[in-house]
Amino acid sequence: MDGALTEQAGKPKQSAKQAAPAKKPLSLALQGGGSHGAFAWGVLDRIFEADVFDVKAIVGTSAGAMNASVAAYGLAKGGPAGAREALSGFWGRISEAARKGPMQPTWFDRMMGVGNVEYSPAFMMMDIMSRFASPYQLNPMNVNPLRDVLAASIDFDWMHEEKAVKLFICASNVMTGKIRVFTEKDLSIDAVLASACLPFMFQAVEIDGEHYWDGGYMGNPPLYPLIYEGGCPDILVVQLNPIVIDELPKTSQQILDRINTLSFNSSLMREMRVISFVSKLIDKGFDDDGKLKRVFIHTVDGQETLKGFGVSSKLNADKAFLAHLFEAGRREGERFIENHLDDVGVRSSTDIDAKFL
């Protein structure tokens, strides 16, 4: 040890800026998908562990809103290591809350593989009852276990004054059909719950006299806050909802799940069309006055990991399932860093036309 210290002492001193390569500016866009958000947790964990990106802004919807809020809080409190710790604590609380709840995989679910809870009595009862009654009848007290989890994970009052990273949370206004984007200035437990308010499970969340449902109906997630206010041209989208599927949906659950993914992907695909159109205009020289903004799109897609899971798995927060998704997300995050780190700041690593158009 002493020899190593002596050897270092004899070398010319370097500043921290000289010793470490500059981090690449990057914004994050996080899709929703219930428990599948644990996949995005794994992606974020690997990205923050690598510490090669300067995260300027985060936008999220539904489960993505929760990941975004917790990550932003952790970044503000303790940098990338703080974000990892905050996300781990949040998902640990999710798992612990689920352990005490009725939505448990049965022995037959486990025998069929990790993930789905289609044979859970609680899931079957909820599925049947939601077809005949609304949350206003089934859950008149409007109990939401996520409220306590969020309260234990984020100091929302402190976040109002924090400027470490720009944060955008999306919800859908039930009455006007317009998107509402909350920022760190007006972030609250209700705002995050509004972003994740599935209308067949929870009563609409009221904020300032307006009522909100899940943000996925209007933007999953919206990219325009990052384009206008994100502070850098590069956006990494962590996708949880498959665009392409392998088999025609035939059961009622498969059809419902596909309707949801089509709906929750539609706004993202529209924005991608605009980004592609503007990029082509710039490439063809139609931006003499420099008013058009080039955007570089990168994606980490959970499709291969998540395509075998049905809609019931989005309600499964069993510890083993979350751990499975987390590890898969870490692998995909590592793959993105290995294959596309050099693309960030230079070009899109995703072929927008091939993937989204």
C-alpha positions as CSV (number, residue, x, y, z in Angstrom):
1,M,0.0,0.0,0.0
2,D,2.8,2.4,1.0
3,G,4.7,1.7,-2.2
4,A,1.6,2.4,-4.3
5,L,1.0,5.7,-2.5
6,T,4.7,6.7,-3.0
7,E,4.6,5.7,-6.7
8,Q,1.4,7.8,-7.2
9,A,3.0,10.7,-5.3
10,G,5.9,10.9,-7.8
11,K,3.6,11.3,-10.8
12,P,2.4,14.6,-12.1
13,K,-1.0,15.5,-10.6
14,Q,-4.0,15.4,-12.8
15,S,-7.3,17.3,-12.3
16,A,-10.5,15.3,-12.0
17,K,-11.5,16.7,-15.4
18,Q,-8.3,15.4,-17.0
19,A,-8.4,12.0,-15.3
20,A,-12.0,11.1,-16.2
21,P,-13.5,11.3,-19.7
22,A,-16.4,13.7,-20.1
23,K,-19.8,12.2,-19.6
24,K,-22.1,12.2,-22.6
25,P,-25.3,14.3,-22.2
26,L,-28.4,12.1,-22.4
27,S,-32.1,12.3,-21.7
28,L,-34.2,9.3,-20.7
29,A,-37.8,8.5,-21.8
30,L,-39.4,5.7,-19.7
31,Q,-42.5,3.8,-20.8
32,G,-45.2,2.4,-18.5
33,G,-46.1,-1.2,-18.1
34,G,-47.0,-2.0,-14.5
35,S,-44.6,-4.5,-13.0
36,H,-42.7,-4.7,-16.3
37,G,-41.2,-1.4,-15.1
38,A,-38.7,-3.6,-13.2
39,F,-37.1,-4.2,-16.6
40,A,-36.5,-0.4,-16.9
41,W,-35.2,-0.4,-13.4
42,G,-32.5,-2.9,-14.5
43,V,-31.6,-0.7,-17.5
44,L,-31.3,2.4,-15.4
45,D,-29.3,0.5,-12.8
46,R,-26.7,-0.5,-15.3
47,I,-26.6,3.0,-16.9
48,F,-26.1,4.7,-13.6
49,E,-23.5,2.1,-12.6
50,A,-21.5,2.7,-15.7
51,D,-21.6,6.5,-15.0
52,V,-20.8,7.5,-18.5
53,F,-23.8,9.7,-19.2
54,D,-24.7,13.1,-17.9
55,V,-28.5,12.6,-17.5
56,K,-30.1,16.0,-18.2
57,A,-33.8,15.1,-18.1
58,I,-36.2,12.3,-17.6
59,V,-39.7,11.8,-18.8
60,G,-41.9,9.0,-17.7
61,T,-45.5,7.6,-17.8
62,S,-47.2,5.3,-15.4
63,A,-44.6,2.8,-14.1
64,G,-42.1,4.9,-16.1
65,A,-43.3,8.0,-14.1
66,M,-42.4,6.1,-10.9
67,N,-39.0,5.1,-12.1
68,A,-38.4,8.6,-13.4
69,S,-39.4,10.3,-10.2
70,V,-37.4,7.9,-8.0
71,A,-34.4,8.1,-10.2
72,A,-34.5,11.9,-10.3
73,Y,-34.8,12.1,-6.5
74,G,-31.9,9.7,-6.1
75,L,-29.8,11.6,-8.6
76,A,-30.4,14.8,-6.7
77,K,-29.6,13.3,-3.4
78,G,-26.5,11.3,-4.3
79,G,-25.7,11.3,-8.0
80,P,-25.8,8.0,-10.0
81,A,-25.1,5.9,-6.9
82,G,-28.0,7.6,-5.1
83,A,-30.3,6.9,-8.1
84,R,-29.4,3.2,-7.9
85,E,-30.0,3.1,-4.2
86,A,-33.3,4.9,-4.5
87,L,-34.6,2.7,-7.3
88,S,-33.6,-0.5,-5.4
89,G,-35.4,0.8,-2.3
90,F,-38.5,1.6,-4.3
91,W,-38.8,-1.7,-6.0
92,G,-38.0,-3.5,-2.7
93,R,-41.0,-1.7,-1.1
94,I,-43.1,-2.7,-4.1
95,S,-42.2,-6.3,-3.6
96,E,-42.9,-6.2,0.1
97,A,-46.3,-4.6,-0.4
98,A,-47.2,-7.2,-3.0
99,R,-46.1,-10.0,-0.6
100,K,-48.8,-8.9,1.7
101,G,-51.5,-8.5,-1.0
102,P,-53.9,-10.9,-2.6
103,M,-52.3,-10.9,-6.1
104,Q,-50.1,-14.0,-5.6
105,P,-48.9,-16.5,-8.3
106,T,-50.4,-19.9,-7.6
107,W,-48.3,-23.1,-7.7
108,F,-49.8,-23.7,-11.2
109,D,-48.7,-20.2,-12.3
110,R,-45.1,-21.0,-11.0
111,M,-45.2,-24.4,-12.7
112,M,-46.0,-22.7,-16.0
113,G,-43.1,-20.3,-15.6
114,V,-42.2,-17.0,-13.9
115,G,-44.4,-14.0,-14.5
116,N,-48.0,-14.6,-15.3
117,V,-50.6,-14.9,-12.6
118,E,-53.6,-15.9,-14.7
119,Y,-54.6,-18.6,-12.3
120,S,-54.5,-16.4,-9.2
121,P,-58.0,-16.2,-7.7
122,A,-57.5,-12.5,-7.0
123,F,-56.6,-11.8,-10.7
124,M,-59.5,-13.9,-12.0
125,M,-61.9,-12.1,-9.6
126,M,-60.6,-8.7,-10.5
127,D,-60.8,-9.5,-14.2
128,I,-64.4,-10.7,-13.9
129,M,-65.6,-7.9,-11.6
130,S,-64.0,-5.1,-13.7
131,R,-66.3,-6.0,-16.6
132,F,-69.4,-5.3,-14.6
133,A,-68.4,-2.7,-12.0
134,S,-66.1,0.3,-11.8
135,P,-63.5,1.2,-9.1
136,Y,-66.1,3.6,-7.7
137,Q,-68.2,0.5,-6.7
138,L,-65.4,-2.0,-6.1
139,N,-63.0,0.4,-4.3
140,P,-65.2,3.1,-2.8
141,M,-62.5,4.2,-0.3
142,N,-60.1,4.5,-3.3
143,V,-57.3,2.6,-1.5
144,N,-54.0,2.5,-3.5
145,P,-51.0,0.8,-1.9
146,L,-48.7,2.6,-4.2
147,R,-49.3,5.8,-2.2
148,D,-47.5,4.6,0.9
149,V,-44.6,3.2,-1.3
150,L,-44.1,6.5,-3.0
151,A,-44.3,8.4,0.3
152,A,-41.5,6.2,1.7
153,S,-39.4,6.6,-1.4
154,I,-39.5,10.3,-2.3
155,D,-39.5,13.6,-0.3
156,F,-41.8,15.4,-2.7
157,D,-41.5,18.8,-0.9
158,W,-37.7,18.7,-1.2
159,M,-38.0,17.8,-4.9
160,H,-39.8,21.1,-5.6
161,E,-36.6,23.0,-5.0
162,E,-34.2,20.6,-6.6
163,K,-32.6,21.4,-10.0
164,A,-30.2,18.5,-10.5
165,V,-32.3,17.0,-13.4
166,K,-35.3,18.1,-15.3
167,L,-38.3,15.8,-14.6
168,F,-41.5,15.4,-16.7
169,I,-44.4,13.2,-15.6
170,C,-47.4,12.6,-18.0
171,A,-51.1,12.1,-17.2
172,S,-54.3,12.1,-19.3
173,N,-57.0,14.7,-18.5
174,V,-60.2,12.6,-18.4
175,M,-62.6,15.5,-19.2
176,T,-60.6,17.4,-21.8
177,G,-58.6,14.6,-23.5
178,K,-55.4,16.7,-23.2
179,I,-52.1,15.7,-21.9
180,R,-50.8,17.1,-18.6
181,V,-47.1,17.2,-18.0
182,F,-46.0,17.7,-14.4
183,T,-42.5,18.9,-13.6
184,E,-40.4,18.8,-10.5
185,K,-41.9,22.1,-9.5
186,D,-45.4,20.6,-9.2
187,L,-44.5,17.0,-8.5
188,S,-46.6,15.2,-5.9
189,I,-47.7,11.8,-4.9
190,D,-51.0,12.5,-6.6
191,A,-49.3,13.5,-9.8
192,V,-47.4,10.2,-10.0
193,L,-50.5,8.2,-9.1
194,A,-52.4,10.1,-11.8
195,S,-49.8,9.1,-14.3
196,A,-50.4,5.4,-13.3
197,C,-54.2,5.5,-12.8
198,L,-55.6,2.7,-14.8
199,P,-59.3,3.5,-15.0
200,F,-60.6,0.0,-14.4
201,M,-58.6,-0.3,-11.2
202,F,-58.6,3.1,-9.6
203,Q,-60.8,6.2,-9.4
204,A,-59.6,9.2,-11.4
205,V,-57.0,11.3,-9.5
206,E,-58.2,14.8,-8.8
207,I,-55.6,17.6,-8.9
208,D,-56.5,21.2,-8.8
209,G,-60.1,20.4,-9.8
210,E,-59.1,18.3,-12.8
211,H,-59.3,14.5,-13.1
212,Y,-56.6,12.3,-14.6
213,W,-56.1,8.8,-15.8
214,D,-53.0,6.9,-16.9
215,G,-50.7,9.0,-19.0
216,G,-50.2,6.2,-21.4
217,Y,-53.4,7.1,-23.3
218,M,-51.9,10.4,-24.3
219,G,-48.1,9.9,-24.2
220,N,-46.2,6.8,-23.3
221,P,-44.0,8.6,-22.8
222,P,-44.2,12.0,-24.6
223,L,-40.9,13.1,-26.1
224,Y,-41.7,16.7,-26.8
225,P,-40.7,17.9,-23.3
226,L,-37.3,16.5,-23.8
227,I,-37.0,18.0,-27.3
228,Y,-37.9,21.5,-26.1
229,E,-36.5,21.5,-22.6
230,G,-34.3,18.5,-22.2
231,G,-31.0,20.3,-22.8
232,C,-29.4,17.8,-25.2
233,P,-30.3,16.2,-28.6
234,D,-29.9,12.5,-27.5
235,I,-32.9,10.6,-26.1
236,L,-32.8,7.0,-24.8
237,V,-36.3,5.4,-24.9
238,V,-36.8,2.4,-22.7
239,Q,-39.6,0.5,-24.3
240,L,-41.9,-1.9,-22.4
241,N,-44.8,-2.2,-24.8
242,P,-44.2,-4.3,-27.9
243,I,-44.8,-2.8,-31.3
244,V,-44.6,-6.0,-33.2
245,I,-46.1,-9.3,-31.9
246,D,-45.5,-12.8,-33.2
247,E,-49.0,-14.3,-32.9
248,L,-52.6,-13.2,-33.7
249,P,-54.4,-12.5,-30.4
250,K,-57.3,-14.9,-30.0
251,T,-58.3,-15.1,-26.3
252,S,-60.1,-12.2,-24.6
253,Q,-57.0,-11.4,-22.5
254,Q,-54.7,-11.5,-25.5
255,I,-57.0,-9.1,-27.4
256,L,-57.3,-6.8,-24.5
257,D,-53.6,-6.7,-24.0
258,R,-53.0,-6.0,-27.7
259,I,-55.5,-3.2,-27.6
260,N,-53.7,-1.7,-24.7
261,T,-50.2,-1.9,-26.3
262,L,-51.6,-0.4,-29.6
263,S,-53.1,2.5,-27.7
264,F,-50.1,3.0,-25.4
265,N,-47.7,3.0,-28.4
266,S,-49.7,5.3,-30.7
267,S,-48.5,8.7,-29.4
268,L,-44.9,7.6,-29.3
269,M,-45.1,6.4,-32.9
270,R,-46.6,9.7,-34.0
271,E,-43.8,11.6,-32.4
272,M,-41.2,9.4,-34.0
273,R,-42.8,10.1,-37.4
274,V,-42.3,13.8,-36.8
275,I,-38.7,13.3,-35.6
276,S,-38.0,11.3,-38.8
277,F,-39.6,14.0,-41.0
278,V,-37.6,16.8,-39.4
279,S,-34.4,14.9,-39.6
280,K,-34.9,14.3,-43.3
281,L,-35.6,18.0,-43.9
282,I,-32.3,18.9,-42.1
283,D,-30.4,16.2,-44.1
284,K,-31.8,17.7,-47.4
285,G,-30.7,21.2,-46.5
286,F,-34.2,22.7,-45.8
287,D,-32.9,24.4,-42.6
288,D,-31.0,27.4,-43.8
289,D,-32.1,29.5,-40.8
290,G,-31.1,26.8,-38.3
291,K,-34.5,26.7,-36.6
292,L,-35.1,23.0,-36.9
293,K,-33.8,20.8,-34.1
294,R,-32.1,17.5,-34.7
295,V,-32.9,14.7,-32.3
296,F,-30.9,11.5,-31.9
297,I,-33.0,8.5,-30.9
298,H,-31.7,5.5,-29.0
299,T,-33.8,2.6,-27.7
300,V,-33.5,-0.2,-25.2
301,D,-36.4,-2.6,-26.1
302,G,-37.8,-5.0,-23.7
303,Q,-39.8,-6.9,-26.3
304,E,-37.7,-10.1,-26.4
305,T,-37.8,-10.3,-22.6
306,L,-41.5,-9.3,-22.1
307,K,-43.2,-10.8,-25.2
308,G,-44.0,-14.1,-23.4
309,F,-45.8,-12.5,-20.6
310,G,-49.6,-11.8,-20.6
311,V,-51.4,-8.8,-19.2
312,S,-51.7,-10.5,-15.8
313,S,-47.9,-10.3,-15.4
314,K,-48.1,-6.5,-15.3
315,L,-49.9,-6.9,-11.9
316,N,-47.4,-9.4,-10.6
317,A,-44.9,-7.8,-8.2
318,D,-43.6,-11.1,-6.8
319,K,-39.9,-10.7,-5.8
320,A,-38.7,-13.5,-8.1
321,F,-40.4,-12.0,-11.1
322,L,-39.1,-8.5,-10.4
323,A,-35.6,-9.9,-10.0
324,H,-35.9,-11.7,-13.3
325,L,-36.9,-8.5,-15.1
326,F,-34.3,-6.5,-13.3
327,E,-31.5,-8.8,-14.5
328,A,-32.8,-8.8,-18.0
329,G,-32.9,-5.0,-18.0
330,R,-29.3,-4.8,-16.8
331,R,-28.2,-7.1,-19.6
332,E,-29.9,-4.9,-22.2
333,G,-28.5,-1.8,-20.6
334,E,-25.0,-3.3,-20.8
335,R,-25.6,-4.2,-24.5
336,F,-26.6,-0.6,-25.2
337,I,-23.5,0.8,-23.6
338,E,-21.2,-1.6,-25.4
339,N,-22.8,-1.2,-28.8
340,H,-23.9,2.4,-28.9
341,L,-21.9,4.6,-26.5
342,D,-20.0,6.0,-29.4
343,D,-23.2,6.9,-31.2
344,V,-24.5,9.2,-28.4
345,G,-24.0,12.8,-29.4
346,V,-23.2,11.8,-33.0
347,R,-26.1,10.0,-34.6
348,S,-29.3,7.9,-33.8
349,S,-28.5,4.3,-33.0
350,T,-32.1,3.4,-33.8
351,D,-33.4,3.2,-37.3
352,I,-36.6,5.2,-36.7
353,D,-38.2,4.4,-40.0
354,A,-37.6,0.7,-39.7
355,K,-38.7,0.4,-36.1
356,F,-41.5,2.9,-35.8
357,L,-42.9,3.8,-39.2
